[in-house]
Amino acid sequence: MNWTLVRGLTYVALLLASLLAFLGLAEFNPTTGMLKIHPFNAYGAAAALSGVISSALATLALIRGWGRK
């Protein structure tokens, strides 16, 4: 088994958990590794994410030159 990949994924997961805790969206206990996500409004999250994703895709399309003939 590739332990470097496992270690890297563990670091990414812990970084994400710490970021959620820092933003106040969750409680993370580094001793036990438990992550408790706070309740949130799914409709509000979907509305916010759709704006961010559409802007990112529009920027990517502009940079890559998509849509030109």
JOZIRA-V826255 format. One record per residue. N is the residue number from 1. RES is the residue in one letter. NEAR is the number of other ideal C-beta (glycine too) atoms within 12 Angstrom. Layout:
BEGIN
<<N	RES	NEAR> <N	RES	NEAR>>
END
This chain:
BEGIN
<<1	M	6> <2	N	8> <3	W	9> <4	T	10> <5	L	11> <6	V	12> <7	R	13> <8	G	13> <9	L	14> <10	T	15> <11	Y	14> <12	V	14> <13	A	18> <14	L	20> <15	L	16> <16	L	19> <17	A	25> <18	S	20> <19	L	16> <20	L	20> <21	A	21> <22	F	13> <23	L	15> <24	G	12> <25	L	20> <26	A	20> <27	E	18> <28	F	25> <29	N	14> <30	P	14> <31	T	6> <32	T	10> <33	G	13> <34	M	14> <35	L	20> <36	K	15> <37	I	17> <38	H	15> <39	P	10> <40	F	16> <41	N	11> <42	A	10> <43	Y	10> <44	G	12> <45	A	17> <46	A	13> <47	A	13> <48	A	15> <49	L	15> <50	S	14> <51	G	14> <52	V	14> <53	I	15> <54	S	14> <55	S	14> <56	A	14> <57	L	16> <58	A	15> <59	T	13> <60	L	14> <61	A	14> <62	L	13> <63	I	11> <64	R	11> <65	G	9> <66	W	12> <67	G	11> <68	R	7> <69	K	4>>
END
